[in-house]
Amino acid sequence: MKRRAFAKTAGAAAGIGAFPFLQIRAAKRKRFVVGDRSYELEEGWSKVDHATTPLKDCHEMVCLPSGELVLLTNEPKNNVIIFDTAGRLVTKWTLSMAGAHGLSLGGLGNKPTLWITDTRGRIVEVTLEGEILREMPSAAACGAYRADQPYRPTETCLGPDGSAYVIDGYGSQFILKFSAEGAFQKKFGGKSTQPKNQGRFMQAHGIALDTRGKTPLLVCTGRIRNEFTWFTMDGEYVRSVYLPGAFVSRPVIIGEELWSGVCFGFLPNDYRMWQGRGFVLGLDRYDRPMAALGAQPLHCDGEGVLQSPLMKADDGPFTNVHDVCADKQGNLYACQWNSGKTPPFKLHLV
């Protein structure tokens, strides 16, 4: 698939007939093949002087309608860094958040806003210049939690009607729904490691609006359960996809595909949760494994079911991938947690 075609469909070609291409592999850690398209890795994409614009954990990225890229870092000196697609600095600013973790787009049309979620319990909507427009109440203040229940939110996303959904991935594992005006309405989800308890989480890390079907849904990640889980906009459980070995971060909808950074992984014959074993995971429009960039080859049958029982990182370039972002040209960006303050990598669509 050529660049222009991919940019128009954003990956919609990964359907039933694409499964003969599911042997995904990296060539010398620099080129990744996904079906009939390829990505070239650029490790030194950021042209910013990170001595004067320091990074800590590069948590998440979004692409603005203008085409510029916003990076969220928990470095209190500059939480937000905005790049052009060549990696040059556009601007930077900070809210002095040491727990800045979740970054989502809001606003309308040519006036986008940013929703920033701090794991210390603070959620704000801000302008692209960092002006705070509003702040969400804590889970205890709005009546969602008792005062003794832990609340460490990791992500916020907006529904089609402007409702806000906050996922408490490092706290009590609930999703809190707020009206467009900011009033608490309900919570759903909760904590469980048991597969039979569908719609529950262990480290409910990320949440996004999935508009690929006829009816929009919420898609959430359960990192330690190696799962993506879907709910209706009112919090009713729909389905889950289990991906053994993929300790996924947040779900990212790119055209007809679902992508996620995998932050942790397995070692050979050791199925515990290890740092330094991350990769980039892609699912097709039917939510079947399609790509594992920086991992061992995927082997799927004609129905897209994994034949190799576990996903494992190879000796690729990634360590702890925390998020994936796509620009308007179809290039991908991977940013990383706890990876030596490494700037995001760019994966050029070629």
C-alpha positions as CSV (number, residue, x, y, z in Angstrom):
1,M,0.0,0.0,0.0
2,K,1.4,3.4,-1.0
3,R,1.7,6.3,1.5
4,R,-1.1,8.2,-0.1
5,A,-3.5,5.3,0.0
6,F,-2.7,4.5,3.6
7,A,-3.1,8.1,4.7
8,K,-6.6,8.1,3.2
9,T,-7.7,4.7,4.6
10,A,-5.5,4.7,7.7
11,G,-5.0,1.1,7.5
12,A,-8.4,-0.1,6.5
13,A,-6.9,-2.8,4.2
14,A,-6.1,-5.2,7.0
15,G,-9.1,-7.4,6.4
16,I,-9.7,-11.1,5.9
17,G,-7.5,-11.4,2.9
18,A,-4.5,-9.9,4.7
19,F,-3.8,-12.9,6.8
20,P,-1.1,-14.4,4.5
21,F,1.0,-11.4,5.5
22,L,0.8,-12.0,9.3
23,Q,4.4,-13.1,9.5
24,I,5.5,-9.7,11.0
25,R,9.2,-9.3,11.5
26,A,11.9,-6.6,11.9
27,A,14.8,-6.4,9.5
28,K,17.9,-5.4,11.4
29,R,15.8,-3.6,13.9
30,K,15.2,-0.7,11.4
31,R,12.4,-1.9,9.0
32,F,9.1,-3.3,10.0
33,V,6.7,-5.0,7.5
34,V,2.9,-4.9,8.1
35,G,1.0,-6.6,5.3
36,D,1.9,-4.7,2.1
37,R,3.3,-1.6,3.9
38,S,6.6,-1.0,5.6
39,Y,7.9,1.3,8.3
40,E,11.5,2.7,8.6
41,L,12.6,3.5,12.1
42,E,14.2,6.9,13.0
43,E,15.6,6.7,16.5
44,G,16.9,10.3,16.5
45,W,13.7,11.9,15.4
46,S,13.5,14.6,18.1
47,K,15.7,17.6,17.2
48,V,15.0,19.3,20.5
49,D,17.8,20.0,22.9
50,H,16.8,17.8,25.8
51,A,19.4,19.3,28.0
52,T,17.3,22.5,28.1
53,T,14.0,20.7,27.4
54,P,14.4,17.7,29.7
55,L,12.3,14.5,29.4
56,K,11.4,12.0,32.0
57,D,8.8,9.4,31.1
58,C,7.3,10.0,27.7
59,H,3.8,8.9,28.4
60,E,1.5,9.8,25.5
61,M,1.2,11.6,22.2
62,V,-1.6,13.1,20.1
63,C,-1.7,14.6,16.6
64,L,-3.4,18.0,16.4
65,P,-5.6,18.9,13.5
66,S,-2.8,21.2,12.4
67,G,-0.5,18.2,12.0
68,E,1.7,19.1,14.9
69,L,2.4,16.5,17.6
70,V,1.9,16.9,21.3
71,L,4.0,14.8,23.8
72,L,3.1,14.5,27.5
73,T,5.9,13.9,29.9
74,N,6.0,13.8,33.7
75,E,9.0,16.1,33.8
76,P,7.6,19.0,35.9
77,K,9.8,21.5,34.0
78,N,7.9,20.9,30.8
79,N,4.9,18.6,30.9
80,V,3.9,19.4,27.3
81,I,6.2,19.5,24.3
82,I,4.8,20.3,20.8
83,F,6.8,19.2,17.8
84,D,6.4,19.5,14.1
85,T,6.6,16.2,12.1
86,A,10.4,16.8,11.5
87,G,11.0,16.6,15.3
88,R,11.6,20.4,15.7
89,L,10.3,22.3,18.7
90,V,7.2,24.3,18.2
91,T,6.5,25.2,21.8
92,K,6.6,23.8,25.4
93,W,4.9,24.6,28.7
94,T,4.2,23.0,32.0
95,L,1.6,22.5,34.7
96,S,4.3,21.3,37.1
97,M,2.7,17.9,37.2
98,A,5.0,15.1,38.5
99,G,2.3,12.5,37.6
100,A,1.2,13.7,34.1
101,H,0.2,10.5,32.4
102,G,-2.9,10.6,30.2
103,L,-3.3,12.9,27.1
104,S,-6.4,13.1,25.0
105,L,-7.8,15.6,22.4
106,G,-11.0,17.6,23.1
107,G,-12.5,20.7,21.8
108,L,-14.3,21.3,18.5
109,G,-13.1,21.9,14.9
110,N,-10.1,24.2,14.7
111,K,-10.1,24.9,18.5
112,P,-8.7,21.7,20.0
113,T,-8.1,21.3,23.7
114,L,-6.1,18.9,25.7
115,W,-7.3,16.7,28.5
116,I,-4.4,15.9,30.9
117,T,-4.7,13.2,33.5
118,D,-2.3,13.2,36.5
119,T,-2.1,9.9,38.4
120,R,-2.0,12.0,41.6
121,G,-5.7,12.6,41.1
122,R,-5.9,15.8,39.0
123,I,-7.7,16.0,35.6
124,V,-7.7,19.3,33.6
125,E,-8.9,20.5,30.2
126,V,-6.4,23.0,28.9
127,T,-5.8,25.1,25.8
128,L,-2.9,24.4,23.5
129,E,-1.0,27.1,25.3
130,G,-1.6,25.5,28.7
131,E,-4.4,27.7,30.1
132,I,-6.7,25.7,32.4
133,L,-10.3,25.8,31.2
134,R,-11.8,23.4,33.8
135,E,-10.8,20.8,36.4
136,M,-12.7,17.6,37.2
137,P,-13.6,16.8,40.8
138,S,-11.9,14.0,42.6
139,A,-13.7,10.6,42.9
140,A,-14.4,11.3,46.6
141,A,-15.5,14.9,46.1
142,C,-18.1,13.9,43.5
143,G,-19.5,11.0,45.5
144,A,-18.1,8.2,43.2
145,Y,-15.8,6.8,46.0
146,R,-15.6,6.6,49.7
147,A,-12.9,8.7,51.2
148,D,-10.7,5.6,51.9
149,Q,-10.8,4.3,48.3
150,P,-7.6,4.9,46.3
151,Y,-8.0,7.2,43.3
152,R,-5.1,7.4,40.8
153,P,-6.6,8.0,37.3
154,T,-4.5,7.2,34.2
155,E,-6.6,8.4,31.3
156,T,-9.7,10.5,30.2
157,C,-11.6,10.3,27.0
158,L,-14.7,12.0,25.6
159,G,-17.9,10.5,24.3
160,P,-19.8,11.7,21.2
161,D,-22.1,13.9,23.4
162,G,-19.2,15.4,25.4
163,S,-19.4,13.1,28.3
164,A,-16.1,12.4,30.0
165,Y,-14.9,9.0,31.0
166,V,-12.1,8.7,33.5
167,I,-10.3,5.4,34.0
168,D,-8.8,4.8,37.4
169,G,-6.0,2.5,36.3
170,Y,-3.6,2.8,39.3
171,G,-6.4,3.1,41.9
172,S,-9.6,1.2,42.3
173,Q,-10.0,0.1,38.7
174,F,-13.3,1.8,37.9
175,I,-14.4,3.9,35.0
176,L,-16.2,7.1,36.1
177,K,-18.7,8.7,33.7
178,F,-19.3,12.5,33.9
179,S,-21.8,14.5,32.0
180,A,-20.6,17.1,29.4
181,E,-21.2,19.7,32.2
182,G,-18.9,17.7,34.6
183,A,-21.5,16.1,36.9
184,F,-20.7,12.6,38.1
185,Q,-23.2,10.1,36.7
186,K,-22.0,6.5,37.3
187,K,-19.1,4.2,37.7
188,F,-18.5,0.7,36.2
189,G,-15.7,-1.8,35.9
190,G,-13.8,-2.6,39.1
191,K,-10.9,-4.8,40.1
192,S,-10.5,-8.5,39.3
193,T,-7.8,-10.8,38.1
194,Q,-10.2,-13.6,37.4
195,P,-11.1,-14.2,33.7
196,K,-14.6,-15.2,34.5
197,N,-15.2,-11.6,35.9
198,Q,-15.7,-10.0,32.5
199,G,-15.6,-6.2,32.3
200,R,-13.3,-6.0,35.3
201,F,-9.6,-4.9,35.3
202,M,-6.2,-5.3,36.8
203,Q,-4.4,-2.1,35.9
204,A,-7.1,-0.5,33.8
205,H,-4.6,1.6,32.0
206,G,-6.2,3.4,29.0
207,I,-9.5,4.3,27.5
208,A,-10.6,5.5,24.0
209,L,-13.7,6.1,21.9
210,D,-14.0,3.3,19.3
211,T,-16.0,4.7,16.3
212,R,-15.2,1.9,13.8
213,G,-18.6,0.2,14.2
214,K,-22.1,1.3,13.6
215,T,-22.4,2.3,17.3
216,P,-19.6,4.0,19.1
217,L,-18.1,2.0,22.0
218,L,-15.6,2.6,24.8
219,V,-12.4,0.4,24.5
220,C,-10.2,0.0,27.5
221,T,-7.0,-1.8,28.4
222,G,-6.5,-4.2,31.3
223,R,-2.7,-4.3,31.2
224,I,-2.0,-7.1,33.7
225,R,-4.9,-9.1,32.2
226,N,-3.4,-8.7,28.7
227,E,-6.9,-7.6,27.5
228,F,-8.8,-5.0,25.5
229,T,-12.4,-4.7,26.7
230,W,-15.3,-2.9,25.1
231,F,-18.3,-1.2,26.8
232,T,-21.4,0.7,25.6
233,M,-21.3,4.4,26.2
234,D,-23.5,3.7,29.3
235,G,-21.1,1.2,30.7
236,E,-22.6,-2.2,29.7
237,Y,-20.0,-4.9,29.0
238,V,-19.8,-5.9,25.3
239,R,-16.7,-8.1,24.8
240,S,-13.0,-8.7,25.4
241,V,-9.9,-9.7,23.4
242,Y,-7.2,-11.6,25.3
243,L,-3.7,-11.2,23.9
244,P,-1.3,-13.3,26.0
245,G,2.1,-11.6,26.5
246,A,0.9,-8.1,25.6
247,F,0.9,-5.8,28.7
248,V,-0.8,-3.1,26.8
249,S,-0.9,0.6,27.6
250,R,-3.7,2.6,26.1
251,P,-5.8,1.7,23.0
252,V,-5.4,4.0,20.0
253,I,-7.8,3.9,17.1
254,I,-6.0,4.7,13.8
255,G,-8.5,4.4,10.9
256,E,-9.9,0.9,11.0
257,E,-7.1,-0.5,13.2
258,L,-6.4,-0.6,16.9
259,W,-2.8,0.0,18.1
260,S,-1.2,0.1,21.5
261,G,2.2,0.3,23.1
262,V,3.2,-2.8,25.0
263,C,5.1,-1.6,28.0
264,F,6.2,-5.0,29.5
265,G,6.7,-8.5,28.3
266,F,7.9,-12.0,28.9
267,L,11.4,-13.5,28.9
268,P,12.1,-16.9,27.2
269,N,10.5,-19.5,29.5
270,D,9.7,-16.8,32.1
271,Y,6.2,-15.5,32.0
272,R,6.4,-12.8,34.6
273,M,6.0,-9.0,33.9
274,W,9.5,-7.8,32.8
275,Q,10.6,-4.3,32.0
276,G,12.7,-3.8,28.8
277,R,10.5,-6.2,26.8
278,G,8.1,-3.8,25.1
279,F,6.9,-3.6,21.5
280,V,4.2,-2.0,19.4
281,L,1.0,-4.0,18.8
282,G,-1.5,-3.6,16.0
283,L,-5.0,-5.2,15.6
284,D,-7.0,-5.2,12.4
285,R,-10.5,-4.0,11.9
286,Y,-11.8,-7.2,13.4
287,D,-9.5,-6.9,16.4
288,R,-7.3,-9.7,15.4
289,P,-3.5,-9.6,15.9
290,M,-2.0,-8.0,12.8
291,A,1.4,-6.5,13.8
292,A,3.9,-6.8,16.7
293,L,6.7,-4.4,15.9
294,G,9.8,-5.3,17.9
295,A,8.4,-8.7,18.8
296,Q,8.9,-12.3,17.6
297,P,6.9,-13.1,14.5
298,L,3.1,-13.6,14.9
299,H,1.7,-16.8,13.5
300,C,-2.0,-16.8,13.0
301,D,-4.5,-19.1,11.3
302,G,-6.9,-18.1,8.5
303,E,-9.3,-16.8,11.1
304,G,-6.7,-14.6,12.8
305,V,-6.3,-16.7,15.9
306,L,-2.8,-16.8,17.3
307,Q,-1.1,-20.1,16.8
308,S,2.0,-19.2,18.9
309,P,0.6,-19.1,22.4
310,L,2.5,-16.0,23.7
311,M,3.8,-12.7,22.3
312,K,7.4,-12.1,23.2
313,A,9.7,-9.2,22.4
314,D,12.8,-9.8,20.2
315,D,16.0,-7.8,20.2
316,G,14.2,-4.9,18.5
317,P,14.8,-1.2,19.4
318,F,12.1,-0.8,22.0
319,T,12.2,-1.1,25.7
320,N,8.9,0.0,27.4
321,V,6.5,1.4,24.8
322,H,3.8,3.5,26.5
323,D,1.9,4.9,23.6
324,V,1.5,5.0,19.8
325,C,0.5,8.0,17.7
326,A,-0.1,8.5,13.9
327,D,0.3,11.7,12.0
328,K,-1.7,12.8,9.0
329,Q,0.7,11.0,6.6
330,G,0.3,7.6,8.2
331,N,3.7,7.7,10.0
332,L,3.7,6.2,13.5
333,Y,5.4,7.5,16.7
334,A,6.3,5.4,19.7
335,C,7.0,7.0,23.1
336,Q,8.4,5.1,26.1
337,W,8.2,5.0,29.8
338,N,11.4,4.5,32.0
339,S,13.6,4.1,29.0
340,G,16.6,6.4,29.8
341,K,14.6,9.6,29.0
342,T,14.5,8.5,25.3
343,P,12.6,10.8,23.0
344,P,9.9,9.3,20.8
345,F,10.9,7.1,17.8
346,K,9.4,7.8,14.4
347,L,8.3,5.0,12.2
348,H,8.2,6.4,8.6
349,L,5.6,4.8,6.3
350,V,7.6,4.0,3.1
